[in-house]
Amino acid sequence: MTEQVVETERRIAVLLPAPLVKKVAEITNINPADEKFADYIANVLREALASREVAQPEEMDPSESEEIRARLKKIGYL
C-alpha cells in the first residue's frame, strides 16, 4: 500500500459485519482491536476508490467529442 494514514485525520466509527471483520483479521493476521486494523481497512477503501475513479472516464462535452471524431476521421480511423 502506497498511502499512509495521516495521524491527524478525524476518525469516525463504521460498523462492519462480524464475519467480514473475522475474515480480514484471518487474512491479515491483525487483531481487529489493533489500530493497524482500522488503518488497513482505510487503505483498502482508498485503493478501491482510486481504482474506481480511474476506471470511470470523465464526461466530455459535445464539442470535444466532435473534435476527436474529426481528428480520427482525418487520420483514417473513422
MMTF fields as JSON, N, C-alpha, C and O atoms, coordinates in Angstrom:
{
  "mmtfVersion": "1.0.0",
  "mmtfProducer": "UNKNOWN",
  "numBonds": 311,
  "numAtoms": 312,
  "numGroups": 78,
  "numChains": 1,
  "numModels": 1,
  "chainsPerModel": [1],
  "groupsPerChain": [78],
  "chainIdList": ["A"],
  "bondAtomList": [4, 2, 8, 6, 12, 10, 16, 14, 20, 18, 24, 22, 28, 26, 32, 30, 36, 34, 40, 38, 44, 42, 48, 46, 52, 50, 56, 54, 60, 58, 64, 62, 68, 66, 72, 70, 76, 74, 80, 78, 84, 82, 88, 86, 92, 90, 96, 94, 100, 98, 104, 102, 108, 106, 112, 110, 116, 114, 120, 118, 124, 122, 128, 126, 132, 130, 136, 134, 140, 138, 144, 142, 148, 146, 152, 150, 156, 154, 160, 158, 164, 162, 168, 166, 172, 170, 176, 174, 180, 178, 184, 182, 188, 186, 192, 190, 196, 194, 200, 198, 204, 202, 208, 206, 212, 210, 216, 214, 220, 218, 224, 222, 228, 226, 232, 230, 236, 234, 240, 238, 244, 242, 248, 246, 252, 250, 256, 254, 260, 258, 264, 262, 268, 266, 272, 270, 276, 274, 280, 278, 284, 282, 288, 286, 292, 290, 296, 294, 300, 298, 304, 302, 308, 306],
  "bondOrderList": [1, 1, 1, 1, 1, 1, 1, 1, 1, 1, 1, 1, 1, 1, 1, 1, 1, 1, 1, 1, 1, 1, 1, 1, 1, 1, 1, 1, 1, 1, 1, 1, 1, 1, 1, 1, 1, 1, 1, 1, 1, 1, 1, 1, 1, 1, 1, 1, 1, 1, 1, 1, 1, 1, 1, 1, 1, 1, 1, 1, 1, 1, 1, 1, 1, 1, 1, 1, 1, 1, 1, 1, 1, 1, 1, 1, 1],
  "groupList": [{"groupName": "MET", "atomNameList": ["N", "CA", "C", "O"], "elementList": ["N", "C", "C", "O"], "formalChargeList": [0, 0, 0, 0], "bondAtomList": [1, 0, 2, 1, 3, 2], "bondOrderList": [1, 1, 2], "singleLetterCode": "M", "chemCompType": "L-PEPTIDE LINKING"}, {"groupName": "THR", "atomNameList": ["N", "CA", "C", "O"], "elementList": ["N", "C", "C", "O"], "formalChargeList": [0, 0, 0, 0], "bondAtomList": [1, 0, 2, 1, 3, 2], "bondOrderList": [1, 1, 2], "singleLetterCode": "T", "chemCompType": "L-PEPTIDE LINKING"}, {"groupName": "GLU", "atomNameList": ["N", "CA", "C", "O"], "elementList": ["N", "C", "C", "O"], "formalChargeList": [0, 0, 0, 0], "bondAtomList": [1, 0, 2, 1, 3, 2], "bondOrderList": [1, 1, 2], "singleLetterCode": "E", "chemCompType": "L-PEPTIDE LINKING"}, {"groupName": "GLN", "atomNameList": ["N", "CA", "C", "O"], "elementList": ["N", "C", "C", "O"], "formalChargeList": [0, 0, 0, 0], "bondAtomList": [1, 0, 2, 1, 3, 2], "bondOrderList": [1, 1, 2], "singleLetterCode": "Q", "chemCompType": "L-PEPTIDE LINKING"}, {"groupName": "VAL", "atomNameList": ["N", "CA", "C", "O"], "elementList": ["N", "C", "C", "O"], "formalChargeList": [0, 0, 0, 0], "bondAtomList": [1, 0, 2, 1, 3, 2], "bondOrderList": [1, 1, 2], "singleLetterCode": "V", "chemCompType": "L-PEPTIDE LINKING"}, {"groupName": "ARG", "atomNameList": ["N", "CA", "C", "O"], "elementList": ["N", "C", "C", "O"], "formalChargeList": [0, 0, 0, 0], "bondAtomList": [1, 0, 2, 1, 3, 2], "bondOrderList": [1, 1, 2], "singleLetterCode": "R", "chemCompType": "L-PEPTIDE LINKING"}, {"groupName": "ILE", "atomNameList": ["N", "CA", "C", "O"], "elementList": ["N", "C", "C", "O"], "formalChargeList": [0, 0, 0, 0], "bondAtomList": [1, 0, 2, 1, 3, 2], "bondOrderList": [1, 1, 2], "singleLetterCode": "I", "chemCompType": "L-PEPTIDE LINKING"}, {"groupName": "ALA", "atomNameList": ["N", "CA", "C", "O"], "elementList": ["N", "C", "C", "O"], "formalChargeList": [0, 0, 0, 0], "bondAtomList": [1, 0, 2, 1, 3, 2], "bondOrderList": [1, 1, 2], "singleLetterCode": "A", "chemCompType": "L-PEPTIDE LINKING"}, {"groupName": "LEU", "atomNameList": ["N", "CA", "C", "O"], "elementList": ["N", "C", "C", "O"], "formalChargeList": [0, 0, 0, 0], "bondAtomList": [1, 0, 2, 1, 3, 2], "bondOrderList": [1, 1, 2], "singleLetterCode": "L", "chemCompType": "L-PEPTIDE LINKING"}, {"groupName": "PRO", "atomNameList": ["N", "CA", "C", "O"], "elementList": ["N", "C", "C", "O"], "formalChargeList": [0, 0, 0, 0], "bondAtomList": [1, 0, 2, 1, 3, 2], "bondOrderList": [1, 1, 2], "singleLetterCode": "P", "chemCompType": "L-PEPTIDE LINKING"}, {"groupName": "LYS", "atomNameList": ["N", "CA", "C", "O"], "elementList": ["N", "C", "C", "O"], "formalChargeList": [0, 0, 0, 0], "bondAtomList": [1, 0, 2, 1, 3, 2], "bondOrderList": [1, 1, 2], "singleLetterCode": "K", "chemCompType": "L-PEPTIDE LINKING"}, {"groupName": "ASN", "atomNameList": ["N", "CA", "C", "O"], "elementList": ["N", "C", "C", "O"], "formalChargeList": [0, 0, 0, 0], "bondAtomList": [1, 0, 2, 1, 3, 2], "bondOrderList": [1, 1, 2], "singleLetterCode": "N", "chemCompType": "L-PEPTIDE LINKING"}, {"groupName": "ASP", "atomNameList": ["N", "CA", "C", "O"], "elementList": ["N", "C", "C", "O"], "formalChargeList": [0, 0, 0, 0], "bondAtomList": [1, 0, 2, 1, 3, 2], "bondOrderList": [1, 1, 2], "singleLetterCode": "D", "chemCompType": "L-PEPTIDE LINKING"}, {"groupName": "PHE", "atomNameList": ["N", "CA", "C", "O"], "elementList": ["N", "C", "C", "O"], "formalChargeList": [0, 0, 0, 0], "bondAtomList": [1, 0, 2, 1, 3, 2], "bondOrderList": [1, 1, 2], "singleLetterCode": "F", "chemCompType": "L-PEPTIDE LINKING"}, {"groupName": "TYR", "atomNameList": ["N", "CA", "C", "O"], "elementList": ["N", "C", "C", "O"], "formalChargeList": [0, 0, 0, 0], "bondAtomList": [1, 0, 2, 1, 3, 2], "bondOrderList": [1, 1, 2], "singleLetterCode": "Y", "chemCompType": "L-PEPTIDE LINKING"}, {"groupName": "SER", "atomNameList": ["N", "CA", "C", "O"], "elementList": ["N", "C", "C", "O"], "formalChargeList": [0, 0, 0, 0], "bondAtomList": [1, 0, 2, 1, 3, 2], "bondOrderList": [1, 1, 2], "singleLetterCode": "S", "chemCompType": "L-PEPTIDE LINKING"}, {"groupName": "GLY", "atomNameList": ["N", "CA", "C", "O"], "elementList": ["N", "C", "C", "O"], "formalChargeList": [0, 0, 0, 0], "bondAtomList": [1, 0, 2, 1, 3, 2], "bondOrderList": [1, 1, 2], "singleLetterCode": "G", "chemCompType": "PEPTIDE LINKING"}],
  "groupTypeList": [0, 1, 2, 3, 4, 4, 2, 1, 2, 5, 5, 6, 7, 4, 8, 8, 9, 7, 9, 8, 4, 10, 10, 4, 7, 2, 6, 1, 11, 6, 11, 9, 7, 12, 2, 10, 13, 7, 12, 14, 6, 7, 11, 4, 8, 5, 2, 7, 8, 7, 15, 5, 2, 4, 7, 3, 9, 2, 2, 0, 12, 9, 15, 2, 15, 2, 2, 6, 5, 7, 5, 8, 10, 10, 6, 16, 14, 8],
  "groupIdList": [1, 2, 3, 4, 5, 6, 7, 8, 9, 10, 11, 12, 13, 14, 15, 16, 17, 18, 19, 20, 21, 22, 23, 24, 25, 26, 27, 28, 29, 30, 31, 32, 33, 34, 35, 36, 37, 38, 39, 40, 41, 42, 43, 44, 45, 46, 47, 48, 49, 50, 51, 52, 53, 54, 55, 56, 57, 58, 59, 60, 61, 62, 63, 64, 65, 66, 67, 68, 69, 70, 71, 72, 73, 74, 75, 76, 77, 78],
  "secStructList": [7, 7, 7, 7, 7, 7, 6, 6, 7, 7, 7, 7, 7, 7, 7, 7, 7, 2, 2, 2, 2, 2, 2, 2, 2, 2, 2, 2, 6, 7, 7, 6, 6, 1, 2, 2, 2, 2, 2, 2, 2, 2, 2, 2, 2, 2, 2, 2, 2, 2, 2, 2, 2, 2, 2, 1, 7, 7, 7, 7, 7, 2, 2, 2, 2, 2, 2, 2, 2, 2, 2, 2, 2, 2, 6, 6, 7, 7],
  "xCoordList": [0.818, 0.0, 0.874, 1.789, 0.585, 1.437, 1.074, 1.948, -0.2, -0.616, -0.558, -0.799, -0.239, -0.279, -1.329, -1.565, -1.946, -2.966, -2.289, -1.312, -2.814, -2.294, -2.826, -4.03, -1.936, -2.33, -3.328, -4.051, -3.393, -4.293, -5.687, -6.551, -5.915, -7.246, -8.272, -8.034, -9.394, -10.504, -11.089, -11.277, -11.373, -11.886, -13.323, -13.722, -14.075, -15.426, -15.578, -14.869, -16.493, -16.722, -17.61, -18.573, -17.263, -18.061, -18.315, -17.378, -19.561, -19.894, -19.755, -20.31, -19.007, -18.806, -19.376, -19.365, -19.867, -20.368, -19.246, -18.119, -19.576, -18.588, -17.885, -16.672, -18.585, -17.874, -16.826, -15.778, -17.113, -16.159, -14.925, -13.795, -15.142, -14.029, -13.176, -11.947, -13.825, -13.102, -12.256, -11.099, -12.838, -12.125, -10.908, -9.821, -11.084, -9.973, -8.884, -7.696, -9.285, -8.317, -7.529, -6.322, -8.2, -7.525, -6.527, -5.41, -6.942, -6.091, -4.877, -3.772, -5.079, -4.008, -3.195, -2.114, -3.717, -3.094, -2.978, -2.006, -3.991, -4.042, -5.267, -6.361, -5.089, -6.176, -7.102, -6.628, -8.412, -9.343, -9.299, -9.684, -8.847, -8.749, -7.518, -7.411, -6.593, -5.362, -5.653, -6.422, -5.054, -5.263, -4.82, -5.342, -3.855, -3.385, -4.519, -4.525, -5.479, -6.608, -7.434, -7.785, -7.745, -8.502, -7.706, -8.273, -6.394, -5.537, -5.583, -5.655, -5.54, -5.598, -6.913, -6.914, -8.026, -9.344, -9.416, -9.927, -8.915, -8.929, -8.112, -8.529, -6.954, -6.117, -6.766, -6.675, -7.415, -8.125, -9.234, -9.42, -9.965, -11.028, -10.467, -11.033, -9.358, -8.734, -8.336, -8.585, -7.72, -7.301, -8.503, -8.47, -9.558, -10.768, -11.376, -11.786, -11.437, -11.99, -11.099, -11.599, -9.794, -8.868, -8.998, -8.988, -9.12, -9.24, -10.576, -10.665, -11.603, -12.911, -12.87, -13.451, -12.177, -12.053, -11.313, -11.669, -10.296, -9.525, -10.372, -10.276, -11.202, -11.993, -13.135, -13.618, -13.573, -14.691, -14.189, -13.868, -14.123, -13.633, -14.569, -15.766, -13.987, -14.778, -15.69, -15.372, -16.811, -17.723, -17.094, -16.487, -17.239, -16.741, -17.911, -18.952, -17.702, -18.784, -18.839, -17.855, -19.972, -20.157, -19.114, -18.734, -18.645, -17.656, -16.333, -15.671, -15.94, -14.728, -14.886, -13.974, -16.045, -16.326, -16.25, -15.668, -16.831, -16.799, -15.38, -15.008, -14.596, -13.208, -12.406, -11.619, -12.61, -11.906, -12.352, -11.521, -13.657, -14.164, -13.548, -13.163, -13.456, -12.876, -11.411, -10.966, -10.674, -9.256, -9.123, -8.286, -9.953, -9.886, -10.27, -9.68, -11.251, -11.662, -10.542, -10.28, -9.893, -8.809, -7.643, -7.005, -7.365, -6.25, -6.694, -5.891, -7.977, -8.44, -8.996, -9.236, -9.202, -9.752, -11.275, -11.859, -11.92, -13.382, -13.772, -14.961],
  "yCoordList": [-1.161, 0.0, 1.241, 1.375, 2.128, 3.278, 4.447, 5.221, 4.582, 5.699, 5.301, 4.145, 6.256, 6.019, 6.93, 8.039, 6.446, 7.232, 8.393, 8.205, 9.587, 10.769, 10.743, 10.605, 10.875, 10.747, 11.801, 11.581, 12.931, 13.999, 13.866, 14.707, 12.824, 12.644, 12.402, 11.648, 13.045, 12.808, 11.45, 11.138, 10.656, 9.308, 9.202, 9.85, 8.365, 8.047, 6.535, 5.826, 6.05, 4.609, 4.15, 4.821, 2.994, 2.367, 0.934, 0.207, 0.527, -0.831, -1.774, -1.531, -2.846, -3.854, -5.182, -5.448, -6.01, -7.32, -8.15, -8.177, -8.818, -9.611, -10.648, -10.81, -11.362, -12.338, -11.677, -12.263, -10.476, -9.757, -9.359, -9.507, -8.862, -8.476, -9.705, -9.636, -10.82, -12.055, -12.504, -12.893, -12.448, -12.872, -11.977, -12.478, -10.665, -9.733, -9.976, -9.959, -10.199, -10.45, -11.727, -11.774, -12.76, -14.023, -13.837, -14.351, -13.107, -12.912, -12.051, -12.327, -11.013, -10.054, -10.369, -9.814, -11.26, -11.541, -10.279, -10.094, -9.419, -8.201, -8.313, -8.622, -8.066, -8.096, -6.91, -5.778, -7.144, -6.035, -4.928, -3.796, -5.225, -4.203, -3.318, -2.259, -3.755, -3.002, -1.861, -2.037, -0.703, 0.446, 0.136, 0.71, -0.773, -1.161, -1.749, -1.625, -2.39, -2.981, -1.898, -2.03, -0.837, 0.286, 0.942, 1.331, 1.068, 1.641, 0.779, 1.298, -0.535, -1.455, -1.287, -1.165, -1.281, -1.118, 0.217, 0.273, 1.287, 2.612, 2.595, 3.168, 1.942, 1.882, 1.056, 1.412, -0.033, -0.845, -0.024, -0.079, 0.732, 1.577, 2.678, 2.975, 3.282, 4.315, 3.752, 4.37, 2.58, 1.955, 1.614, 1.816, 1.103, 0.761, 2.011, 1.985, 3.089, 4.337, 4.907, 5.403, 4.84, 5.352, 4.563, 5.149, 3.243, 2.439, 2.689, 2.631, 2.964, 3.271, 4.599, 4.733, 5.587, 6.888, 6.761, 7.425, 5.922, 5.711, 4.973, 5.249, 4.035, 3.205, 3.97, 3.556, 5.061, 5.813, 7.092, 8.062, 7.094, 8.293, 9.48, 9.324, 10.657, 11.878, 12.067, 11.643, 12.702, 13.047, 14.16, 15.082, 14.071, 15.175, 15.898, 15.312, 17.177, 17.937, 17.617, 17.141, 17.873, 17.517, 18.114, 17.469, 19.329, 19.933, 19.169, 19.01, 18.692, 17.888, 16.572, 16.118, 15.983, 14.723, 14.887, 14.05, 15.953, 16.206, 16.47, 16.035, 17.173, 17.456, 16.154, 15.97, 15.28, 13.995, 13.171, 12.561, 13.146, 12.415, 12.959, 12.19, 14.286, 14.896, 14.493, 14.185, 14.495, 14.089, 12.621, 12.28, 11.756, 10.333, 10.094, 9.25, 10.838, 10.703, 11.164, 10.547, 12.252, 12.825, 11.849, 11.797, 11.071, 10.121, 8.717, 7.784, 8.565, 7.321, 6.277, 5.139, 6.634, 5.674, 5.6, 4.604, 6.614, 6.609, 6.799, 6.824],
  "zCoordList": [0.0, 0.0, 0.0, 0.813, -0.904, -1.077, -0.173, 0.218, 0.162, 1.009, 2.463, 2.811, 3.31, 4.741, 5.341, 4.862, 6.389, 7.054, 7.769, 8.494, 7.559, 8.233, 9.657, 9.872, 10.626, 12.023, 12.464, 13.436, 11.79, 12.207, 11.599, 11.848, 10.81, 10.228, 11.329, 12.273, 11.187, 12.109, 11.775, 10.599, 12.751, 12.519, 13.021, 13.988, 12.329, 12.775, 12.789, 12.076, 13.593, 13.698, 12.543, 12.172, 11.987, 10.937, 11.373, 11.703, 11.376, 11.784, 10.59, 9.519, 10.797, 9.762, 10.252, 11.454, 9.354, 9.768, 10.407, 9.913, 11.505, 12.242, 11.368, 11.505, 10.474, 9.63, 8.717, 8.445, 8.256, 7.413, 8.223, 7.756, 9.418, 10.286, 10.593, 10.561, 10.887, 11.195, 10.005, 10.169, 8.81, 7.596, 7.344, 7.057, 7.451, 7.242, 8.282, 7.959, 9.519, 10.585, 10.307, 10.546, 9.805, 9.48, 8.335, 8.382, 7.325, 6.143, 6.474, 6.008, 7.273, 7.543, 8.795, 8.996, 9.635, 10.933, 11.792, 12.524, 11.683, 12.501, 13.4, 12.927, 14.679, 15.635, 15.363, 15.26, 15.244, 14.982, 16.034, 15.743, 17.226, 18.275, 18.092, 18.71, 17.244, 16.991, 16.022, 15.077, 16.241, 15.353, 13.921, 12.965, 13.781, 12.441, 11.612, 10.387, 12.277, 11.561, 10.88, 9.708, 11.601, 11.024, 9.905, 8.883, 10.09, 9.043, 7.784, 6.67, 7.97, 6.828, 6.067, 4.842, 6.792, 6.157, 5.419, 4.301, 6.025, 5.386, 4.095, 3.088, 4.122, 2.914, 1.815, 0.64, 2.176, 1.177, 0.532, -0.684, 1.331, 0.786, -0.109, -1.161, 0.307, -0.534, -1.893, -2.928, -1.881, -3.144, -4.015, -5.229, -3.404, -4.165, -4.793, -5.954, -4.047, -4.583, -5.682, -6.691, -5.495, -6.509, -7.8, -8.882, -7.705, -8.923, -9.609, -10.836, -8.836, -9.435, -10.18, -11.257, -9.597, -10.249, -11.573, -12.547, -11.619, -12.842, -13.871, -15.067, -13.413, -14.319, -14.975, -16.029, -14.387, -14.937, -15.591, -14.904, -16.912, -17.596, -17.383, -17.144, -17.476, -17.322, -18.526, -19.637, -18.289, -19.374, -20.204, -19.658, -21.522, -22.329, -22.983, -23.28, -23.194, -23.799, -25.294, -25.861, -25.931, -27.335, -28.279, -29.257, -28.006, -28.904, -28.852, -29.877, -27.66, -27.543, -28.3, -28.99, -28.154, -28.831, -30.351, -31.042, -30.858, -32.3, -32.793, -33.883, -32.003, -32.369, -32.468, -33.396, -31.529, -31.547, -32.752, -33.425, -33.031, -34.193, -35.483, -36.364, -35.589, -36.778, -36.939, -38.045, -35.851, -35.913, -36.324, -37.159, -35.732, -36.073, -37.544, -38.219, -38.017, -39.415, -40.346, -41.378, -39.965, -40.782, -40.933, -41.984, -39.872, -39.964, -40.374, -40.366, -40.733, -41.314, -40.353, -40.758, -39.105, -38.166, -38.241, -37.815, -38.763, -38.89, -40.339, -40.66]
}
